[in-house]
Amino acid sequence: MKPYRISSIIGMGIILGMISCGSAPPPSTPETQEEAPGNETRQTLTAAQERVKNLRKRAEDFEGSIYYPDEWNSAESRYAQVEALKPGSPEEYQEAIETYTALGDTYNEIGLKAIPRYKETRDQAVQSAREGALEAGAAELLPEPLDSADKTAAEALRLYDAQDYYAFARKSAAAEALYILLKTQAAGLGIHSEIETHNLSRFDPTGFAAAEEHLQQAVSAYEGRDIAAAQQAASEALTQYQQVADTGWEALAEEQRQRARTVREEALNLKAPVAMKEAYQEADMVYTEGEQVFSAKDFKQALELFTQGANQFTVVRDTTAKKRQTAEKAIQAAQDKIADSDKRAKSAQAKLRGIR
């Protein structure tokens, strides 16, 4: 019995010693056999992923997807695939790094090709906005703000040359916004001058006062460099100025319309279509065109046509009236002559009877 007990105790001690000292290795598994990637590898993959993210955004921001749709769609398909990867081994990490690097190169190429085309599009937009401002009279009405806008556009080009493309995009958009604002303000000032020259505000004084207030708001916002607010206020001022002008021109056109109708009726009563057929028809054609233009709400043109028509009808009426007066005088003179002749004849006959 003793040998058994001693051997058992010795065996148990050996086992406990092995457990306590940790000298027995754990069972092998596939996971512990694979080598985990190092921190440097993980960091390299993260950097490659970040590079792709940035270059992809740049290509998209500068319209690469629009200018080069086939290349963009192909890159996007590869991007979706590589984003779905879950690398585990060093080899898989290396493969992912190479894939992200190549994809970054593709997005970089798309972006580099897109940027010059983006600039061309921006330059055209800025130039078009500037021409619109000039056509609206900005050079004469707003010379200092126009000079400021020109300097902003020049600064955008400088930034592009310095390869600061995002700053270029922002500055170019700012220049375009300034030119559009100047176009709106100049158009409003032009109509304002038209209203003042022809005293059109008397037909809508409330609307005119509101337009003046919005114009002042636009100026204040511009001075505070809030271009969006300035554009909004200037647009409202332009709309209201136009409404005031339209109301005024319509009222003036209606006045001339009624004048033309009155004179036309007077000419008709004098039989002008018969006495002065050609002149009457010419006047009537102008009047009819005025009615058509008035219906189309082109009140300034209608005013001109009704005024012209009324003047022509006036000439036709007055000339017809003079002709009629001349004819009536001639008839009266003839009648008087005939009556005088009859009187003389009767007097002669009476003398003859007295002689007899």
FINU-226349 format. One record per residue (C-alpha): residue in one letter; chain; x, z, y. Coordinates in Angstrom, 2 decimals, decimal comma. Layout:
BEGIN
<atom rest="a" kette="A" px="X" pz="Z" py="Y"/>
...
***
This chain:
BEGIN
<atom rest="m" kette="A" px="0,00" pz="0,00" py="0,00"/>
<atom rest="k" kette="A" px="2,78" pz="0,74" py="2,45"/>
<atom rest="p" kette="A" px="4,45" pz="-2,66" py="2,33"/>
<atom rest="y" kette="A" px="1,13" pz="-4,30" py="3,04"/>
<atom rest="r" kette="A" px="0,42" pz="-2,11" py="5,99"/>
<atom rest="i" kette="A" px="3,90" pz="-2,53" py="7,44"/>
<atom rest="s" kette="A" px="3,80" pz="-6,27" py="7,11"/>
<atom rest="s" kette="A" px="0,38" pz="-6,39" py="8,69"/>
<atom rest="i" kette="A" px="1,53" pz="-4,34" py="11,60"/>
<atom rest="i" kette="A" px="4,62" pz="-6,50" py="12,04"/>
<atom rest="g" kette="A" px="2,49" pz="-9,67" py="11,92"/>
<atom rest="m" kette="A" px="0,05" pz="-8,38" py="14,46"/>
<atom rest="g" kette="A" px="2,92" pz="-7,40" py="16,75"/>
<atom rest="i" kette="A" px="4,39" pz="-10,86" py="16,58"/>
<atom rest="i" kette="A" px="1,08" pz="-12,43" py="17,43"/>
<atom rest="l" kette="A" px="0,45" pz="-10,05" py="20,32"/>
<atom rest="g" kette="A" px="3,97" pz="-10,64" py="21,58"/>
<atom rest="m" kette="A" px="3,47" pz="-14,36" py="21,58"/>
<atom rest="i" kette="A" px="0,21" pz="-14,02" py="23,50"/>
<atom rest="s" kette="A" px="1,61" pz="-11,60" py="26,06"/>
<atom rest="c" kette="A" px="4,79" pz="-13,58" py="26,66"/>
<atom rest="g" kette="A" px="3,03" pz="-16,91" py="26,87"/>
<atom rest="s" kette="A" px="5,60" pz="-18,48" py="24,65"/>
<atom rest="a" kette="A" px="3,06" pz="-20,49" py="22,69"/>
<atom rest="p" kette="A" px="2,27" pz="-23,87" py="24,44"/>
<atom rest="p" kette="A" px="-1,43" pz="-24,81" py="24,92"/>
<atom rest="p" kette="A" px="-2,90" pz="-27,62" py="22,85"/>
<atom rest="s" kette="A" px="-2,06" pz="-31,12" py="24,09"/>
<atom rest="t" kette="A" px="-4,87" pz="-33,11" py="25,79"/>
<atom rest="p" kette="A" px="-4,93" pz="-36,66" py="27,30"/>
<atom rest="e" kette="A" px="-5,33" pz="-35,16" py="30,79"/>
<atom rest="t" kette="A" px="-2,22" pz="-33,03" py="30,59"/>
<atom rest="q" kette="A" px="-0,22" pz="-35,88" py="29,15"/>
<atom rest="e" kette="A" px="-0,91" pz="-38,16" py="32,22"/>
<atom rest="e" kette="A" px="1,31" pz="-37,74" py="35,25"/>
<atom rest="a" kette="A" px="-0,62" pz="-36,89" py="38,45"/>
<atom rest="p" kette="A" px="0,23" pz="-38,91" py="41,62"/>
<atom rest="g" kette="A" px="2,42" pz="-37,20" py="44,16"/>
<atom rest="n" kette="A" px="1,46" pz="-36,24" py="47,71"/>
<atom rest="e" kette="A" px="3,45" pz="-39,12" py="49,14"/>
<atom rest="t" kette="A" px="1,46" pz="-41,60" py="47,06"/>
<atom rest="r" kette="A" px="-1,82" pz="-40,05" py="48,14"/>
<atom rest="q" kette="A" px="-0,76" pz="-40,18" py="51,77"/>
<atom rest="t" kette="A" px="0,26" pz="-43,81" py="51,42"/>
<atom rest="l" kette="A" px="-3,17" pz="-44,69" py="50,05"/>
<atom rest="t" kette="A" px="-4,90" pz="-42,77" py="52,84"/>
<atom rest="a" kette="A" px="-2,80" pz="-44,62" py="55,44"/>
<atom rest="a" kette="A" px="-3,64" pz="-47,98" py="53,85"/>
<atom rest="q" kette="A" px="-7,34" pz="-47,09" py="53,86"/>
<atom rest="e" kette="A" px="-7,19" pz="-46,05" py="57,51"/>
<atom rest="r" kette="A" px="-5,38" pz="-49,26" py="58,41"/>
<atom rest="v" kette="A" px="-8,09" pz="-51,35" py="56,75"/>
<atom rest="k" kette="A" px="-10,77" pz="-49,37" py="58,57"/>
<atom rest="n" kette="A" px="-9,17" pz="-49,96" py="61,97"/>
<atom rest="l" kette="A" px="-8,36" pz="-53,63" py="61,44"/>
<atom rest="r" kette="A" px="-11,83" pz="-54,27" py="60,03"/>
<atom rest="k" kette="A" px="-13,41" pz="-52,68" py="63,10"/>
<atom rest="r" kette="A" px="-11,22" pz="-54,71" py="65,44"/>
<atom rest="a" kette="A" px="-12,09" pz="-57,96" py="63,66"/>
<atom rest="e" kette="A" px="-15,78" pz="-57,08" py="63,88"/>
<atom rest="d" kette="A" px="-15,63" pz="-55,89" py="67,50"/>
<atom rest="f" kette="A" px="-14,10" pz="-59,19" py="68,57"/>
<atom rest="e" kette="A" px="-16,73" pz="-61,27" py="66,77"/>
<atom rest="g" kette="A" px="-14,59" pz="-62,24" py="63,78"/>
<atom rest="s" kette="A" px="-17,67" pz="-62,17" py="61,58"/>
<atom rest="i" kette="A" px="-19,26" pz="-64,80" py="63,83"/>
<atom rest="y" kette="A" px="-16,26" pz="-67,04" py="64,43"/>
<atom rest="y" kette="A" px="-15,02" pz="-66,97" py="60,81"/>
<atom rest="p" kette="A" px="-18,04" pz="-66,11" py="58,65"/>
<atom rest="d" kette="A" px="-16,65" pz="-67,37" py="55,34"/>
<atom rest="e" kette="A" px="-13,41" pz="-65,42" py="55,64"/>
<atom rest="w" kette="A" px="-15,28" pz="-62,37" py="56,86"/>
<atom rest="n" kette="A" px="-17,82" pz="-62,41" py="54,02"/>
<atom rest="s" kette="A" px="-15,03" pz="-62,81" py="51,45"/>
<atom rest="a" kette="A" px="-13,15" pz="-59,85" py="52,94"/>
<atom rest="e" kette="A" px="-16,31" pz="-57,77" py="53,01"/>
<atom rest="s" kette="A" px="-16,89" pz="-58,42" py="49,32"/>
<atom rest="r" kette="A" px="-13,37" pz="-57,29" py="48,49"/>
<atom rest="y" kette="A" px="-13,79" pz="-54,28" py="50,76"/>
<atom rest="a" kette="A" px="-16,92" pz="-53,17" py="48,88"/>
<atom rest="q" kette="A" px="-15,07" pz="-53,50" py="45,58"/>
<atom rest="v" kette="A" px="-11,97" pz="-51,55" py="46,62"/>
<atom rest="e" kette="A" px="-14,06" pz="-48,81" py="48,23"/>
<atom rest="a" kette="A" px="-15,73" pz="-48,26" py="44,86"/>
<atom rest="l" kette="A" px="-12,39" pz="-47,61" py="43,13"/>
<atom rest="k" kette="A" px="-11,55" pz="-44,05" py="42,00"/>
<atom rest="p" kette="A" px="-7,82" pz="-44,14" py="41,16"/>
<atom rest="g" kette="A" px="-6,44" pz="-41,41" py="38,93"/>
<atom rest="s" kette="A" px="-3,04" pz="-42,37" py="37,58"/>
<atom rest="p" kette="A" px="-0,01" pz="-43,32" py="39,67"/>
<atom rest="e" kette="A" px="-0,40" pz="-46,89" py="38,49"/>
<atom rest="e" kette="A" px="-4,03" pz="-47,00" py="39,68"/>
<atom rest="y" kette="A" px="-3,01" pz="-45,47" py="42,99"/>
<atom rest="q" kette="A" px="-0,32" pz="-48,11" py="43,44"/>
<atom rest="e" kette="A" px="-2,77" pz="-50,88" py="42,61"/>
<atom rest="a" kette="A" px="-5,27" pz="-49,50" py="45,13"/>
<atom rest="i" kette="A" px="-2,54" pz="-49,28" py="47,78"/>
<atom rest="e" kette="A" px="-1,57" pz="-52,91" py="47,23"/>
<atom rest="t" kette="A" px="-5,22" pz="-54,01" py="47,34"/>
<atom rest="y" kette="A" px="-5,89" pz="-52,12" py="50,59"/>
<atom rest="t" kette="A" px="-2,68" pz="-53,49" py="52,12"/>
<atom rest="a" kette="A" px="-3,62" pz="-57,08" py="51,32"/>
<atom rest="l" kette="A" px="-7,16" pz="-56,51" py="52,59"/>
<atom rest="g" kette="A" px="-5,80" pz="-55,05" py="55,80"/>
<atom rest="d" kette="A" px="-3,68" pz="-58,14" py="56,27"/>
<atom rest="t" kette="A" px="-6,80" pz="-60,30" py="55,86"/>
<atom rest="y" kette="A" px="-8,78" pz="-58,34" py="58,46"/>
<atom rest="n" kette="A" px="-5,77" pz="-58,43" py="60,76"/>
<atom rest="e" kette="A" px="-5,57" pz="-62,20" py="60,47"/>
<atom rest="i" kette="A" px="-9,28" pz="-62,58" py="61,17"/>
<atom rest="g" kette="A" px="-8,97" pz="-60,33" py="64,20"/>
<atom rest="l" kette="A" px="-5,94" pz="-62,09" py="65,61"/>
<atom rest="k" kette="A" px="-7,67" pz="-65,45" py="65,31"/>
<atom rest="a" kette="A" px="-10,93" pz="-64,11" py="66,76"/>
<atom rest="i" kette="A" px="-9,47" pz="-62,43" py="69,85"/>
<atom rest="p" kette="A" px="-8,51" pz="-65,65" py="71,72"/>
<atom rest="r" kette="A" px="-11,94" pz="-67,12" py="71,01"/>
<atom rest="y" kette="A" px="-13,55" pz="-63,89" py="72,15"/>
<atom rest="k" kette="A" px="-11,55" pz="-64,10" py="75,37"/>
<atom rest="e" kette="A" px="-12,66" pz="-67,68" py="75,92"/>
<atom rest="t" kette="A" px="-16,29" pz="-66,65" py="75,50"/>
<atom rest="r" kette="A" px="-15,85" pz="-63,71" py="77,86"/>
<atom rest="d" kette="A" px="-14,10" pz="-65,88" py="80,46"/>
<atom rest="q" kette="A" px="-16,96" pz="-68,37" py="80,35"/>
<atom rest="a" kette="A" px="-19,51" pz="-65,60" py="80,78"/>
<atom rest="v" kette="A" px="-17,64" pz="-64,15" py="83,75"/>
<atom rest="q" kette="A" px="-17,20" pz="-67,57" py="85,36"/>
<atom rest="s" kette="A" px="-20,86" pz="-68,41" py="84,89"/>
<atom rest="a" kette="A" px="-21,89" pz="-65,08" py="86,43"/>
<atom rest="r" kette="A" px="-19,58" pz="-65,69" py="89,38"/>
<atom rest="e" kette="A" px="-20,99" pz="-69,16" py="89,99"/>
<atom rest="g" kette="A" px="-24,48" pz="-67,69" py="89,93"/>
<atom rest="a" kette="A" px="-23,48" pz="-65,16" py="92,55"/>
<atom rest="l" kette="A" px="-21,99" pz="-67,87" py="94,75"/>
<atom rest="e" kette="A" px="-25,08" pz="-70,06" py="94,43"/>
<atom rest="a" kette="A" px="-27,19" pz="-67,10" py="95,55"/>
<atom rest="g" kette="A" px="-25,06" pz="-66,80" py="98,69"/>
<atom rest="a" kette="A" px="-22,84" pz="-63,83" py="97,78"/>
<atom rest="a" kette="A" px="-19,83" pz="-65,28" py="99,60"/>
<atom rest="e" kette="A" px="-21,72" pz="-65,24" py="102,91"/>
<atom rest="l" kette="A" px="-23,95" pz="-62,22" py="102,40"/>
<atom rest="l" kette="A" px="-21,69" pz="-59,89" py="100,36"/>
<atom rest="p" kette="A" px="-18,06" pz="-60,93" py="100,90"/>
<atom rest="e" kette="A" px="-16,45" pz="-57,51" py="100,30"/>
<atom rest="p" kette="A" px="-18,28" pz="-56,73" py="97,03"/>
<atom rest="l" kette="A" px="-17,49" pz="-60,27" py="95,87"/>
<atom rest="d" kette="A" px="-13,80" pz="-59,66" py="96,54"/>
<atom rest="s" kette="A" px="-14,01" pz="-56,43" py="94,53"/>
<atom rest="a" kette="A" px="-15,60" pz="-58,25" py="91,62"/>
<atom rest="d" kette="A" px="-12,86" pz="-60,89" py="91,75"/>
<atom rest="k" kette="A" px="-10,22" pz="-58,17" py="91,54"/>
<atom rest="t" kette="A" px="-11,97" pz="-56,67" py="88,52"/>
<atom rest="a" kette="A" px="-11,96" pz="-60,05" py="86,79"/>
<atom rest="a" kette="A" px="-8,27" pz="-60,51" py="87,57"/>
<atom rest="e" kette="A" px="-7,50" pz="-57,05" py="86,18"/>
<atom rest="a" kette="A" px="-9,26" pz="-58,00" py="82,94"/>
<atom rest="l" kette="A" px="-6,94" pz="-60,98" py="82,53"/>
<atom rest="r" kette="A" px="-3,91" pz="-58,79" py="83,18"/>
<atom rest="l" kette="A" px="-5,00" pz="-56,41" py="80,44"/>
<atom rest="y" kette="A" px="-5,41" pz="-59,28" py="78,03"/>
<atom rest="d" kette="A" px="-1,91" pz="-60,51" py="78,77"/>
<atom rest="a" kette="A" px="-0,71" pz="-56,96" py="78,08"/>
<atom rest="q" kette="A" px="-2,47" pz="-57,18" py="74,68"/>
<atom rest="d" kette="A" px="-4,74" pz="-54,27" py="75,58"/>
<atom rest="y" kette="A" px="-7,70" pz="-56,10" py="74,12"/>
<atom rest="y" kette="A" px="-10,29" pz="-53,34" py="74,15"/>
<atom rest="a" kette="A" px="-9,52" pz="-52,55" py="77,79"/>
<atom rest="f" kette="A" px="-9,78" pz="-56,27" py="78,51"/>
<atom rest="a" kette="A" px="-13,22" pz="-56,41" py="76,90"/>
<atom rest="r" kette="A" px="-14,45" pz="-53,46" py="78,95"/>
<atom rest="k" kette="A" px="-13,04" pz="-54,78" py="82,22"/>
<atom rest="s" kette="A" px="-14,35" pz="-58,28" py="81,58"/>
<atom rest="a" kette="A" px="-17,84" pz="-56,92" py="80,92"/>
<atom rest="a" kette="A" px="-17,59" pz="-54,87" py="84,12"/>
<atom rest="a" kette="A" px="-16,68" pz="-57,97" py="86,13"/>
<atom rest="e" kette="A" px="-19,61" pz="-59,89" py="84,68"/>
<atom rest="a" kette="A" px="-21,98" pz="-57,03" py="85,49"/>
<atom rest="l" kette="A" px="-20,71" pz="-56,96" py="89,08"/>
<atom rest="y" kette="A" px="-21,23" pz="-60,70" py="89,53"/>
<atom rest="i" kette="A" px="-24,75" pz="-60,46" py="88,10"/>
<atom rest="l" kette="A" px="-25,50" pz="-57,59" py="90,47"/>
<atom rest="l" kette="A" px="-24,20" pz="-59,61" py="93,42"/>
<atom rest="k" kette="A" px="-26,36" pz="-62,55" py="92,41"/>
<atom rest="t" kette="A" px="-29,43" pz="-60,32" py="92,33"/>
<atom rest="q" kette="A" px="-28,63" pz="-58,64" py="95,63"/>
<atom rest="a" kette="A" px="-27,80" pz="-61,91" py="97,38"/>
<atom rest="a" kette="A" px="-31,03" pz="-63,49" py="96,14"/>
<atom rest="g" kette="A" px="-32,96" pz="-60,51" py="97,46"/>
<atom rest="l" kette="A" px="-31,23" pz="-60,67" py="100,83"/>
<atom rest="g" kette="A" px="-31,94" pz="-64,40" py="101,03"/>
<atom rest="i" kette="A" px="-35,66" pz="-63,86" py="100,53"/>
<atom rest="h" kette="A" px="-35,53" pz="-60,93" py="102,95"/>
<atom rest="s" kette="A" px="-34,17" pz="-63,28" py="105,61"/>
<atom rest="e" kette="A" px="-36,89" pz="-65,81" py="104,81"/>
<atom rest="i" kette="A" px="-39,56" pz="-63,13" py="105,20"/>
<atom rest="e" kette="A" px="-38,14" pz="-62,02" py="108,53"/>
<atom rest="t" kette="A" px="-37,75" pz="-65,56" py="109,88"/>
<atom rest="h" kette="A" px="-41,37" pz="-66,53" py="109,14"/>
<atom rest="n" kette="A" px="-42,87" pz="-63,08" py="109,74"/>
<atom rest="l" kette="A" px="-44,29" pz="-63,02" py="106,23"/>
<atom rest="s" kette="A" px="-44,20" pz="-59,23" py="105,94"/>
<atom rest="r" kette="A" px="-47,39" pz="-59,01" py="107,99"/>
<atom rest="f" kette="A" px="-49,32" pz="-60,23" py="104,96"/>
<atom rest="d" kette="A" px="-47,99" pz="-57,41" py="102,71"/>
<atom rest="p" kette="A" px="-46,34" pz="-54,65" py="104,77"/>
<atom rest="t" kette="A" px="-46,57" pz="-52,08" py="101,94"/>
<atom rest="g" kette="A" px="-44,79" pz="-54,32" py="99,46"/>
<atom rest="f" kette="A" px="-42,13" pz="-55,17" py="102,00"/>
<atom rest="a" kette="A" px="-41,44" pz="-51,48" py="102,70"/>
<atom rest="a" kette="A" px="-41,08" pz="-50,80" py="98,97"/>
<atom rest="a" kette="A" px="-38,65" pz="-53,70" py="98,60"/>
<atom rest="e" kette="A" px="-36,56" pz="-52,36" py="101,47"/>
<atom rest="e" kette="A" px="-36,40" pz="-48,94" py="99,80"/>
<atom rest="h" kette="A" px="-35,27" pz="-50,40" py="96,46"/>
<atom rest="l" kette="A" px="-32,60" pz="-52,45" py="98,19"/>
<atom rest="q" kette="A" px="-31,20" pz="-49,32" py="99,82"/>
<atom rest="q" kette="A" px="-31,21" pz="-47,59" py="96,43"/>
<atom rest="a" kette="A" px="-29,22" pz="-50,48" py="95,00"/>
<atom rest="v" kette="A" px="-26,63" pz="-50,17" py="97,77"/>
<atom rest="s" kette="A" px="-26,33" pz="-46,41" py="97,24"/>
<atom rest="a" kette="A" px="-25,93" pz="-46,79" py="93,48"/>
<atom rest="y" kette="A" px="-23,27" pz="-49,46" py="93,96"/>
<atom rest="e" kette="A" px="-21,34" pz="-47,22" py="96,30"/>
<atom rest="g" kette="A" px="-21,59" pz="-44,49" py="93,65"/>
<atom rest="r" kette="A" px="-20,25" pz="-46,97" py="91,05"/>
<atom rest="d" kette="A" px="-23,41" pz="-46,74" py="88,97"/>
<atom rest="i" kette="A" px="-23,68" pz="-50,47" py="88,39"/>
<atom rest="a" kette="A" px="-26,51" pz="-50,21" py="85,86"/>
<atom rest="a" kette="A" px="-28,68" pz="-48,26" py="88,31"/>
<atom rest="a" kette="A" px="-27,71" pz="-50,63" py="91,11"/>
<atom rest="q" kette="A" px="-28,76" pz="-53,61" py="89,00"/>
<atom rest="q" kette="A" px="-32,09" pz="-52,01" py="88,18"/>
<atom rest="a" kette="A" px="-32,86" pz="-51,21" py="91,81"/>
<atom rest="a" kette="A" px="-31,69" pz="-54,64" py="93,02"/>
<atom rest="s" kette="A" px="-33,89" pz="-56,36" py="90,43"/>
<atom rest="e" kette="A" px="-36,90" pz="-54,36" py="91,58"/>
<atom rest="a" kette="A" px="-36,14" pz="-55,19" py="95,21"/>
<atom rest="l" kette="A" px="-35,83" pz="-58,89" py="94,39"/>
<atom rest="t" kette="A" px="-39,14" pz="-58,89" py="92,51"/>
<atom rest="q" kette="A" px="-40,95" pz="-57,18" py="95,37"/>
<atom rest="y" kette="A" px="-39,39" pz="-59,38" py="98,03"/>
<atom rest="q" kette="A" px="-40,50" pz="-62,41" py="96,05"/>
<atom rest="q" kette="A" px="-44,03" pz="-61,04" py="95,80"/>
<atom rest="v" kette="A" px="-44,15" pz="-60,46" py="99,55"/>
<atom rest="a" kette="A" px="-42,84" pz="-63,96" py="100,22"/>
<atom rest="d" kette="A" px="-45,32" pz="-65,52" py="97,78"/>
<atom rest="t" kette="A" px="-48,19" pz="-63,65" py="99,39"/>
<atom rest="g" kette="A" px="-47,09" pz="-64,79" py="102,84"/>
<atom rest="w" kette="A" px="-46,52" pz="-68,41" py="101,88"/>
<atom rest="e" kette="A" px="-49,86" pz="-68,51" py="100,09"/>
<atom rest="a" kette="A" px="-51,63" pz="-67,18" py="103,17"/>
<atom rest="l" kette="A" px="-49,92" pz="-69,72" py="105,43"/>
<atom rest="a" kette="A" px="-50,61" pz="-72,52" py="102,97"/>
<atom rest="e" kette="A" px="-54,27" pz="-71,52" py="102,82"/>
<atom rest="e" kette="A" px="-54,46" pz="-71,64" py="106,62"/>
<atom rest="q" kette="A" px="-53,12" pz="-75,21" py="106,67"/>
<atom rest="r" kette="A" px="-55,29" pz="-76,10" py="103,70"/>
<atom rest="q" kette="A" px="-58,42" pz="-75,14" py="105,63"/>
<atom rest="r" kette="A" px="-57,14" pz="-76,98" py="108,69"/>
<atom rest="a" kette="A" px="-56,52" pz="-80,12" py="106,66"/>
<atom rest="r" kette="A" px="-60,00" pz="-79,90" py="105,12"/>
<atom rest="t" kette="A" px="-61,63" pz="-79,49" py="108,51"/>
<atom rest="v" kette="A" px="-59,82" pz="-82,42" py="110,11"/>
<atom rest="r" kette="A" px="-60,41" pz="-84,53" py="107,00"/>
<atom rest="e" kette="A" px="-64,15" pz="-83,87" py="107,22"/>
<atom rest="e" kette="A" px="-64,17" pz="-84,79" py="110,90"/>
<atom rest="a" kette="A" px="-62,37" pz="-88,04" py="110,10"/>
<atom rest="l" kette="A" px="-64,91" pz="-88,81" py="107,39"/>
<atom rest="n" kette="A" px="-67,80" pz="-88,22" py="109,81"/>
<atom rest="l" kette="A" px="-66,21" pz="-90,78" py="112,16"/>
<atom rest="k" kette="A" px="-66,08" pz="-93,34" py="109,30"/>
<atom rest="a" kette="A" px="-62,29" pz="-93,24" py="109,36"/>
<atom rest="p" kette="A" px="-62,02" pz="-94,57" py="105,76"/>
<atom rest="v" kette="A" px="-63,52" pz="-97,77" py="107,13"/>
<atom rest="a" kette="A" px="-62,02" pz="-97,89" py="110,59"/>
<atom rest="m" kette="A" px="-58,50" pz="-96,87" py="109,43"/>
<atom rest="k" kette="A" px="-58,59" pz="-97,36" py="105,68"/>
<atom rest="e" kette="A" px="-54,84" pz="-97,48" py="104,98"/>
<atom rest="a" kette="A" px="-53,89" pz="-94,57" py="107,23"/>
<atom rest="y" kette="A" px="-56,74" pz="-92,48" py="105,88"/>
<atom rest="q" kette="A" px="-55,70" pz="-93,14" py="102,26"/>
<atom rest="e" kette="A" px="-52,10" pz="-92,12" py="103,01"/>
<atom rest="a" kette="A" px="-53,25" pz="-88,85" py="104,55"/>
<atom rest="d" kette="A" px="-55,61" pz="-88,23" py="101,66"/>
<atom rest="m" kette="A" px="-52,81" pz="-88,76" py="99,11"/>
<atom rest="v" kette="A" px="-50,68" pz="-86,14" py="100,82"/>
<atom rest="y" kette="A" px="-53,60" pz="-83,73" py="100,93"/>
<atom rest="t" kette="A" px="-54,38" pz="-84,27" py="97,23"/>
<atom rest="e" kette="A" px="-50,75" pz="-83,62" py="96,30"/>
<atom rest="g" kette="A" px="-50,93" pz="-80,42" py="98,34"/>
<atom rest="e" kette="A" px="-53,90" pz="-79,27" py="96,27"/>
<atom rest="q" kette="A" px="-51,99" pz="-79,93" py="93,05"/>
<atom rest="v" kette="A" px="-48,92" pz="-78,04" py="94,24"/>
<atom rest="f" kette="A" px="-51,09" pz="-75,19" py="95,52"/>
<atom rest="s" kette="A" px="-52,70" pz="-74,86" py="92,08"/>
<atom rest="a" kette="A" px="-49,18" pz="-74,66" py="90,60"/>
<atom rest="k" kette="A" px="-48,49" pz="-71,77" py="93,02"/>
<atom rest="d" kette="A" px="-45,68" pz="-73,55" py="94,83"/>
<atom rest="f" kette="A" px="-46,98" pz="-72,28" py="98,12"/>
<atom rest="k" kette="A" px="-44,04" pz="-73,30" py="100,32"/>
<atom rest="q" kette="A" px="-44,34" pz="-76,90" py="99,20"/>
<atom rest="a" kette="A" px="-48,12" pz="-76,72" py="99,47"/>
<atom rest="l" kette="A" px="-47,76" pz="-75,48" py="103,04"/>
<atom rest="e" kette="A" px="-45,59" pz="-78,46" py="103,93"/>
<atom rest="l" kette="A" px="-47,97" pz="-80,94" py="102,31"/>
<atom rest="f" kette="A" px="-51,12" pz="-79,44" py="103,84"/>
<atom rest="t" kette="A" px="-49,45" pz="-79,34" py="107,26"/>
<atom rest="q" kette="A" px="-48,38" pz="-82,98" py="106,90"/>
<atom rest="g" kette="A" px="-51,80" pz="-83,99" py="105,62"/>
<atom rest="a" kette="A" px="-53,59" pz="-82,14" py="108,42"/>
<atom rest="n" kette="A" px="-51,39" pz="-83,85" py="111,02"/>
<atom rest="q" kette="A" px="-52,02" pz="-87,26" py="109,49"/>
<atom rest="f" kette="A" px="-55,78" pz="-86,64" py="109,37"/>
<atom rest="t" kette="A" px="-55,62" pz="-85,55" py="112,99"/>
<atom rest="v" kette="A" px="-54,02" pz="-88,85" py="114,00"/>
<atom rest="v" kette="A" px="-56,57" pz="-90,79" py="111,94"/>
<atom rest="r" kette="A" px="-59,44" pz="-88,79" py="113,41"/>
<atom rest="d" kette="A" px="-58,27" pz="-89,08" py="117,01"/>
<atom rest="t" kette="A" px="-57,43" pz="-92,75" py="116,69"/>
<atom rest="t" kette="A" px="-60,77" pz="-93,47" py="115,04"/>
<atom rest="a" kette="A" px="-62,53" pz="-91,49" py="117,75"/>
<atom rest="k" kette="A" px="-60,73" pz="-93,48" py="120,46"/>
<atom rest="k" kette="A" px="-61,56" pz="-96,74" py="118,77"/>
<atom rest="r" kette="A" px="-65,14" pz="-95,63" py="118,50"/>
<atom rest="q" kette="A" px="-65,21" pz="-94,63" py="122,15"/>
<atom rest="t" kette="A" px="-63,67" pz="-97,95" py="123,14"/>
<atom rest="a" kette="A" px="-66,20" pz="-99,80" py="121,01"/>
<atom rest="e" kette="A" px="-69,06" pz="-97,76" py="122,44"/>
<atom rest="k" kette="A" px="-67,82" pz="-98,44" py="125,98"/>
<atom rest="a" kette="A" px="-67,58" pz="-102,12" py="125,22"/>
<atom rest="i" kette="A" px="-71,07" pz="-102,12" py="123,80"/>
<atom rest="q" kette="A" px="-72,34" pz="-100,17" py="126,77"/>
<atom rest="a" kette="A" px="-70,60" pz="-102,56" py="129,17"/>
<atom rest="a" kette="A" px="-72,11" pz="-105,50" py="127,35"/>
<atom rest="q" kette="A" px="-75,50" pz="-103,89" py="127,42"/>
<atom rest="d" kette="A" px="-75,08" pz="-103,12" py="131,11"/>
<atom rest="k" kette="A" px="-74,05" pz="-106,71" py="131,74"/>
<atom rest="i" kette="A" px="-77,03" pz="-108,01" py="129,85"/>
<atom rest="a" kette="A" px="-79,32" pz="-105,65" py="131,73"/>
<atom rest="d" kette="A" px="-77,80" pz="-106,72" py="135,04"/>
<atom rest="s" kette="A" px="-78,21" pz="-110,34" py="134,08"/>
<atom rest="d" kette="A" px="-81,85" pz="-109,70" py="133,20"/>
<atom rest="k" kette="A" px="-82,33" pz="-107,93" py="136,47"/>
<atom rest="r" kette="A" px="-80,82" pz="-110,79" py="138,40"/>
<atom rest="a" kette="A" px="-82,87" pz="-113,30" py="136,48"/>
<atom rest="k" kette="A" px="-86,05" pz="-111,41" py="137,21"/>
<atom rest="s" kette="A" px="-85,09" pz="-111,12" py="140,86"/>
<atom rest="a" kette="A" px="-84,48" pz="-114,85" py="141,05"/>
<atom rest="q" kette="A" px="-87,80" pz="-115,58" py="139,41"/>
<atom rest="a" kette="A" px="-89,54" pz="-113,29" py="141,87"/>
<atom rest="k" kette="A" px="-87,97" pz="-115,10" py="144,79"/>
<atom rest="l" kette="A" px="-89,02" pz="-118,44" py="143,36"/>
<atom rest="r" kette="A" px="-92,61" pz="-117,25" py="143,03"/>
<atom rest="g" kette="A" px="-92,50" pz="-116,03" py="146,64"/>
<atom rest="i" kette="A" px="-91,34" pz="-119,43" py="147,88"/>
<atom rest="r" kette="A" px="-94,14" pz="-121,11" py="146,08"/>
***
